[in-house]
Amino acid sequence: MIVSGLLTSVSINFALCAIFFILYSVLRKQPGNYKVYAPRLLAEGRAERPSRFKIFRLLPTAGWIWNAWQPSEDDLLAYSGLDAVVFMRIIIFSLKVFSIAGFIGIFVLIPVNCSGNQLQNIDLINISNNSLEIFSISNVNNGSDSLWIHVGAVYLLTIIVCYLLFTEYRYIASKRIDYFCSLEPQPNQFTILVSNIPVPKGSTVGQSVEKFFSENHPNTYLSHVVVHRKSKMWTVTNAAKKIYRRIMNSIKSANEPQFMRYGQLEANVKKDHSREEVRAAFVSFKSRYGAAVAIHMLQANNPTQWLTEPAPEPQDVYWPFFSSTFMGRWISRLVVIVGCMLLTIVFLIPVFIVQGLTNLAQLETYFPFLQGILTMSIVSQVITGYLPNLILQVSLKIVPPIMKLLSSAQGYISISEIERSATHKVIWFTVWNVFFANVLSASAFSLIFIFLEFKDIPSKLAVSVPAQASFFIAYVMTLGWTSTSSELFRVVPFIASLITKPFVKNPDDFTVPSFPYHQDIPKILFFGLLGFTYFFLAPLIIPFLLGYFSLAYIIYRNQLLNVYAPKYESGGKFWPVVHDSTIFSLVLMQFIAFGIFTLKKLPHSTSATLPLPILTLLFNEYCRKRFLPIFMAYSTEVYHIV
């Protein structure tokens, strides 16, 4: 892409962002749009409908920006939970990293790149018709000592990122513990889910559970409720709440019998006994410590029976897989893996179309009748600068819902687990199909064989990645700036509201949406990957990334406060996903650095860059040992504190 093509893309995306901001600032003040732009406030009774018309409602204002900026992190924690805080910490972490990276890239690396003369035919007077490679490492002379500045920059960024990752991991781990200690005891904390329950002939699931836990956990076992195939969430919710009240009453009344069998409590729960029992049950204990011990102990000699896991919050329960067997879940996961692979292969089609549009010479070869149109300056700039990323954006919209659907078929029993699994899938799908497929898309077969020749990967990436810098700069603007601004405007809910408004009988009948973590976390992490890989190759991308993260900070804060209500609370379990993804991005940057410095014939570059991935992976292993267990389970100390 030439500079003029980039400027065209900047102009289009900036104009779209401005339009979305103006429309939002006007439409959000119209009472008829409260269900679109402030459904949470409306549901909580905090959205005041004006009694009469005022002209200011038709004028765009920026007061919402201050309202989104003002609340502290503690306010956000109290209002939207720890998961929302962790999400915002991802953006803050990215702003810290790329503010430093941007300073190094703009004021150190770009001047070094521009001072080279590796690329010929560069006209500095007519710079708008030059390639963006003049600002990249490609313009630095082979073997030049200036390349050692790039080596130093890679080392410096690695140290900074590892330090910030460590401090963030430690901070969020402590927040997770503090948040748990500050909560009132919840029913699900006293309860575990037991599945694959063996039932002897002539017995029932309930009898098996009663016998097993009375014998093996006599001092801590309280009661149980068997899951039925047609169980409704409210049944278990009410049962869990009654268990909690029973526990609290028994603690207060020392002279009364400490605990009653859940059979007496179960009699008060309305349900049809004719429904088929599932070999799963919610088992409750007298203390949270007792429940934790039962979760982390192997219950039977056969590890496929009496499987235990923490009980999800009542509103977090996902019912379809309660009746699945151990083998059924295992087969389901294999089917999902195959489904993800097929989706990845199918998605290569729009990727190759996108790459064809970025190469005008190739487009003229395949479609000679378009040659006259493609010679027009404005048409060529729109096609190479904006259209490819628009096609990619539309194609990527369907990926998170599909990945969530596939994750829901893996046998998870909570929505939070499904969304974390979908987050993993969307991240790696995006890395493979958007990054690797675009930078190595000479052909589908070459894409496969490149990864079969492992030793050649760094050198091949060193050639391919810098060539796609302009494409990914435009990608950041289209799927970063514009897409995030459209999240503020909420295009689809707004259009749906206009269409359905004449058919709505009860205006107060609406649903408050929950935040789509599986959709937005992968997007932020992928932009982070682009920032790391292009930091020393083409630093010009960093200012565009900073623009995206700044927009994301304000817009997502606004949405968390006004639009989305938490559907579940995982206690910050998304952060390990963020940490692992960031480590992968760092190692990828280091592998590309190894390849590019070798390609540039920098003396001793191999010995200079080889320690980096080794040290980074050792740092990652330390963090996994130090912090990851905190996100897997709470310690004995925590249970004794509370």
N, C-alpha and C positions, 0 to 999 in steps of 0.2 A: 504494500500500500504506500502511495506517495503522501507527502505532507498535506496536500490539498484534499485528498480523500479522508484523511483523519479529521481535518477541520470541518468537512461536510458532516461527518458522523457526530462530531462534538456539537455542531449547530443544531442538528435534528434532535439529538437526545436532550440537549439543554432546553430547547423550546418545549419538548414534551414534558419535561420535569416542571417547567414554569407553568404550563397549562394545568397539570395535575394539582400543583400547589394552589393556584388561584381558584380552581373549581372546588377543591376541598374546603378552602377557607370561606367560601360562600355557601356551599351546599350543607356543610355541617351545622350551620346556624338555622336551617329551615326545620321547623318541628316535624314535618313529614319525613325527614331523613334521619331522625334520631335512631331508628331501628338499624340503620346502616352504619352510621358513624359514631354512635354512642350507645350500643345496645346494653352494655354492662351498666352504665350509669342509669339508663332507663329502667332496667330490671331491678336495680337497687333503690329506685326512687330518688335518685340524686340529679336527674336531668329535669330542670324546670322548663315547662312549656310557657312561652311568653303569652300574655293575655291579649296583646294587641300588636299590630304590625308596626315595625320601626324600620326606617330606611337603612340603618346600619347593617341590617341583615343581608342586604344586597351588595355590600362593599367587602372586598377581600381584606382580611386583617391577619396579622401574624401573632396574635395573642396566644394561640394554642402552642406556639413554640416555647414560650416562657412557661406555660403550664406544664408542658412535658419535661422541661429542663429542671424545674424547681424541686420536685420531690427528691428526698435523699434515698440512699440505698436501703436504709432501714424502713423507710416508708414503703418502698417497692416490695421489700420482703414481707412486711405485714399485710400488704394489699394483694400481692400476686404470688407469693410463695418463693421458695428458694430456687426453683427451676427458672423462674423469670429473672432472678438476680444472676444466676449462672449464665443465662443467655446474654444478658447485658455485659457481663464480665468478659465474654468472648469478644464483643465489639470493643470494649475498653482495652483489652489485651492487644487486639489488632491495631488500634490507634496508637498505642505506645510503641509497638514494634515498628510500624511503618512510618511513624513520625521520625524516628531515629534513622531508619533505612532511607527515607526520603531526603533527609539532610545530607547523608553520605552520598546518595546517588546523584542528587541534583548539583551539589556544590563540589563534589570530588570526582565522581566517575564520569559524568557526562562531559565535563571539560577535557578529561583525559581521552575519552572516546573521540570527541570532535577534533582533537589535536593530531590524531593519526591520519594517515593517507593510504591505508590499505585498499580502500574503495576508490576507484577512478571515476572520472567524469562527474564530480560533485561541484555543482554551481551554487556557491553560497549567496550570490545575488538573487538568483531565481530559486530560492529554497523551497517554495511551495510545490515545485515540480520534482523535487528530489525524493529519494526513498528515505524512510525513517531509519534505515540502517546506519545513517551518518551519526546517529546518537547512540549506537549500540557498540558492543565490544568488537563487532565485525570490522569496524573501521580502524582498530588498533593494529599496528604492524606486527606481523609474525615475529616472535622472538624478542619483541621490545621489552625493555626493563619496566615500562609503564604497566605491564601486566601484573607486576608484583603488587601494585596498588590494589588491583582487583582481588588478588590472593589475600591480602591483608583485610580487605573489606568483607570477604567471605568468612574469615576467621572472626572478625569483630562482630558480625551479625550473629554468628553461631553462639558466641559467648553471651551476647545480650539476650537472645531468644531463650537460651537455656536458663539463664538467671531469672528472667521474667516468668518462664514456665514453672520453675521451682517455687517462686514466691506466690504465684497464682494458685498452684496446686495446694500449697500449705494453707493459704488463706481460705480457699473454698472448703478444704477438709475441716478446718476449725469452724467455719460457718455451719457446715453440716452437723457437727457435733452440738454446737450451741443451739442451732435451730431445733434439733431433736429434744434437747434438755428443756427448752422453753415451752414445748407443747404440752397441753393437757394429755393424760393417757388416753389413747384411742383404742377402740375395740379390736381393730385388726392387729394391734401390737401384742395382744394376748392370745392371738389365734394363728394357727398354721393350717395350710391346706395339705391334706394327705391324699395321695392318689395311688392307683394300682393296688388297691386293697384286696388281699386274697380272702375269699369267702368259702369256708368249709361247707360241704353239703349239709343241707338242713338248717343252715344258719342264715342270718341276714347281714348286710353291710354294717348296720348299726351295732349289732351284737358283736361282730368281729372287732370293731373299733373300740367298743366299751371294754371288751376282754383284754385286748392288746395293750391299751394305754393304762388300764387299771393295774395290770401286772408289771409293766415296764416303767411307768412313770407314776407310781402310786402317790407320791407326795406333792406332785405339781399338777396332775391331770384334773380338769374340772368337768368338762362336758363336751358334747359334740353335736353336730347337726349334719345329717347325710344330705348330699346334693342329689336332687331328682332331675330327671331329664328335662322337665318343663318348669324348673324352678325359676322364679322371678327375682330380680335383684332386690326388690323391696322386702322379700321374705327373709333373705339373709341379712339385709341391713337391719331390719327390726330385731332379728334374733341376736345379732352382734351387739346392738345397743342394750338389749335386755341383759345379755351376759355381763356387759360392762357395769350396768346398774347393780346387778347381783354381786359382782366383785366388790364394788364400792360399799355396798350395804354390809357385806360380810366383814369387811375390814373395820367398819365403824362399830359393829355389834359383836363384841368379844364373847358375850355369854350365849349368843345364838349359834346354831350350827353353822360352821364356817362356810360351807358350800353345799349346794343342792345339785342333784343330777340334772343334767340339761333336759332330761325327759319331762320333768315338771314344767320347765320353761317352754319347751317345745310344744306343749299342749296348748299354749296361748297363741301360737303362730298358725295362722290360717293357711292350710295347704291341703291338697288332695292326696290322700294316702294311696290312691289307686295308681299314681304315677310311678313309672319304672325307676328304681334306684340306680344311681351311677356309682361305680366303685371309687368314690371320692367323698371326702367329708371335711368339714371345717371342725378342727379340734381346738378347744380352748383350754387355757391353763390358768392357774391361780396368780401367776405373775408373768411379767414380760421376760424375765430371766428364764423361767421355765420353758416358755415358748421358744426362746432363742436357743437353748440347749437342745431341744427336740429337733429344731431345724438343722442344726449342724452335726448331729450324730447320725451315723448309719443305723437305721432302725432294724434291719433284718440281714441275715446272712446272704440272702438273694438280693443283690443291689437293684434289681428291677421291681421289687415290691416295697410297699410302705414308703413311697417316695414323698419327701416333705419339702415344702417351700413356704416362704412367708405368705400370709394371706394378704391379698391386695385390699386397698380401701374399698368400701362398698360401691362407690361410684366409679371405681377403676376396674371392676370385674368384667372379664370378657368370657361369656358363657359357653360358646360352641365347643371348646376342646376339653371341657370337664369330663366328658365321657370317653376321651381318647385313651387307648392303651399305650404302654411304653413303645411297643413296636409300631403302633399307628403314628405316634409323634415322630419316630425316627424316619419312617417312610415319607411322611409329610415334609420333613426337612430336606430329604433328598429330592423330592419333586420340586420344591421351591428353588433349590440350587439350579436344577435343570431349567426351570422357568426364567431365572435371572440370566442364565447364560444365553438363552434364546432371545430374550429381550435385548441383551447387549449386542448380539449379532444383527438383529433386525434394525437397531438404532444406527448401525453403521451407514445405512442408506442415506438418511438426511445429512450425516456428517460428510459423506463424499459429495453430495449435492452442494453443501456449503463450501467445501474446498474448491469445487469447480467454479463457483461464483467469484471466489477471491482471485482466481487466475483468469484474466481476460483473454490471454492468448489461447488457453485451453478451451475457453468458451467459444471463441471464434472458430476454432478447429471443428468442434462438434456441431455448432449451429452457424454455418457460414451465412445464412440469410439474415442474421442479427448484426452482421459486421458494420452496416451503416449506422445502426442505432448505437452500437457500443463505442463508436468513434466520437460520439457527443460527450463533451467533458462532464456535464452535470450527471448524465446517465451513468457513465463509467464510475464516477465518484460515489453515487448512491449504491450501485451494485456491489462495488468492492468494499465500501466503507460501512454500509448500514444493513443492506438486505441479507447477507449471510447470517449475521447475528440475530436478526429478526426471525428468520426461519428456525434457527437453533433454539431461540427462546420459546417459540410456539411448540416445538417438538418436546422440549424439556418439561413443559407444563404438565404433561401426562405422567411423567416418571414417578414423582412422589406418591400419588394415589395408587399407582400400580404396585409400587414397592410396599406400601402399607398393606395392600390387599394380600400380597404374597407373604408378608410377615405374619399376618393374621392367620394364615394357614399352617404355620409352623408349630402350633401347639401351645402358644403362650396363653396364660389365663388372666392377663391384665393388659389394659390398653397402654399403660406406660412401657411395658416390656415390648409390645408391638411397635410403638413409636421409636424406641431406642434401636430396635432391630432394623426398622425401616431407615433410620438415620444412617446406620452403617452401610446399608445397601445403596442408598442414594449417593453417599460420599464416594464409594468406590466405583459405582457406575459412572458418576460424573468425571472422576479422575481418568478412568479408562476411555470413555467414549468422547469426552470433550477435550481432554488434554492429549493423551497418547494417540488417539485416533486422528486428531487434527494435525499434530506435529509429525506423525509418521504415516500419513494417508496417501502414499504413492499408489498403493493398492492394498486390497484386503489380504492377499497372500503375503506380501512383504511385511505387513503389520504382524502377522503370526510368526514368520520366520525370524524377525528381528529379536523376538523374545525367546526364541529357541537357541540363539547364539548369545548367551549371557555375557561373554567377555567383550562383545562388540557394542553392548548397549550404551556405555558412556560416550563412545565416539560417535555413534549414530545420533544420540540425543544432542550432542554438541553441535552437530551439523543442522539438525531439524528444528530444534527449539528456537534459536535466534531468528530463524526465517519466519516464524509465526508471531513475532512480537506485535506487529501492527494489528493482526487479527485479534489478539487477546486484549489489546488496548480498546479496540472497538467493542469487544465482548463485555469488558468491564462497564462501559458506558450503557450498552443496551440492556444487559441482564443485571447490571448494578444500579446505575442511576435511575433509568426509566422504570425498571421493574419494581424497585423499592418505592418510587414515587407513586406507582400505580397501586401498591399496597396501601398507601395513605388514602388514595382516592377510592379504593375498593370497587373497581370497575364492575366485576361480575355481580357482587351483591347489590350494587346500585341499580344495574340494569334489571336484575331479577326482581327487585323491589318495585320498579316502575311497571313491569309486566304483570305482577301478581296483585298489585294494589287494588284494582277494581274488583277482584274476586275474594278479597279478604273480608270475612264477616266480623271477626273480632280483632280490632287493631292492637289489642294488648297480647295477642297470641303470636309470640316470636321466640326464637331460640338464641341464647347468647353463645357465640362460638368459642371454642377453645383454641389456644395458640398452636399453630402447626409446626412444632419443633422439627419434625422430620423433613420439613420442606425448607426451612430457613437456616438451620444450623449447617447443613451441607453446603449451601450457597456461600455462607460466610467463610467456611473453611476452604472451599475451593478458591475463592478470591485470595485467601492467605497463601495457598499453594502457588498461585500465579505471581504473587508478590515476592515470595522467596526465590522462585526459579528465575525470574527476570530481574531481580534486584541488581545483579552484577552484569547481566547480559544486555538488558535494555531498561535502564533506570527510569526512562520516561513514563513507564506504566505506574510508578509509585504515586505521583500526584493525583492520578485518576482514581487509584484505590483509596487514597485518603479522602477524596471527595465522596466516594461510596460509603466508607465507614462513618463519616460525619453525618451523612444523610440517614444512614441506618440507625445511628444512636438516637437521634431526635424522633424519627418516625416510629421505630419500634417501641420506644418509651411511651409515646402517645397512644399507640395501639394497645399496649399492655394495661394502660391506665383507663382507657375509655371503651375499648372494643372487646378484648378477650378476657374470659374468666377462666381460672385454673380448673381443669377437669380432674386432675390428679396431682399428687406431689411425690416425686421420686427422690427428693432429698439431694438434688444436685448430681444425680448419677450420669448426667450428660457430659460432665467435665472430663472423665477418663477418655471418652470418645474424642473430645477436642485435643487432649494431650497427645494421644496416639497419632491423630491426623497431622498435628503440627510436627511431630518427630519425623513422620514419613516425608513431609514437605522439606524439612531440613536436610534429611539424608538424600533426597532427590536432588536438591540444589547442589549438594556436595559432589554427587556422582556426575552431574552435568559440568561442574567446575573442573573435576578431574579430566573429563573428556575435552572440554574447550581449551584448557591450558596445554594439554598434550597436542591437540590439533594446531594450536598457535605456536608450537615448538618452543615453549618456554623452558629453559634449562632447569632441571631439578624439580619440575612441577609435580611429578609423581610422588616423590618423597615428601613434598610440602603439603599436598592435599590428602594423601592417603590416611593420615591419623584422624582426620576430621570425622568421617562416618563412624569409625571405631569408638572414638571418645563420645560421640553423640548417642550411640546405642548403649554404651556403658552408663551414661547419665540417665537414659530412659529406663534401664534396668533398675537403677537405684531408686528412681521415682516410683516404679511399680512396686518395689519391695516396701518403700517407705509410706506411700500414700494410698495405693489401690485397695489394700485390705479395709481401710476406713470406709470406702464406698461399697464394699461387699457386705459388710455387717458391722453392727455397733459392738463396742468392746464391753467387757464385764464392768470396767470402771464407769462407763456411761450408764449402764443399767443400775448400778448401785447409787450413782449420783441422783438419778430421778426416782 
